[in-house]
Amino acid sequence: MSWIQARIVAIKRMLAALAVRRSARVALATLACLVLTAWVLDRLFPLPLPPHEAGLIVAAADGTPLRTWPSVDGVWRYPVTAEQVSPRYLQAVLNYEDRWFRWHPGVNPFAMLRAAWQWARNGRIVSGGSTLTMQVARMLDPPPPPCAANCARSCGPCSLKCTSRRMKSSRCT
């Protein structure tokens, strides 16, 4: 191989490396635009939070409840902070319902792929891929008709998780 051929091969390799870098930059810029768009849409159109409709509690001077009534819709809801609930209970709920809650953005892509694979393999739904955040988003904002529901179900949990991170104090009802 002559030095000219070696130089041509080196130039081709350099151009290929530049093309890979350019593709990586384009992919990174596209991802950044998608994340920025999702963030802006989350700020412009946040999920509607339900009104705080706790049941009525009559308490003694020391704070112990004397008499309680359910909320207007008949559900027994009482305001409680995360600090008032046992950490073991919260961990048990997370372990049972959504092990990866702290590590996904509201939609667990691995659980979705697993559920899709099981559905394709067995011809029926074997297990779901929904997360705690998806379940809460579905309760807060019931899904539209089926065609648009698939996209909305994926966007709502991400928005809810971002909103919950912005809240300074967490309240459970």
C-alpha angles and dihedrals in degrees: 000000000000124000089252092056090046090051091050091051090049092050091049091051091048091050091049090051090049090051090052091049091048091050090049091050091050091049091048092048090049091050091048090051091050092049091047091049091050090049093050092047090049090054094046098042111026120178112269111253117215119248115263101258106165123168120260117265124191108201135189122240091268092053100255112138115251100178133002135194130192123250122268093275092052097255120131102234123163126181112249134165125224089249090061092057121078112258088223090059092049091048091048091053092048093047093049100040107028120002093181095048094121094047106048130069094238098292119066105215093193092054090048091051091047092050092047091049092050091047092050093045098047100031091233138065108278100169137355131238099213121131131211089258091053091050093051091046090052091052093047096045114022110218123261121236114314100266096061095029096080094062094040092051090056096046099044098063093050090052092047093050092050090048093049091052090054093052112096099206123034119219127189122198 
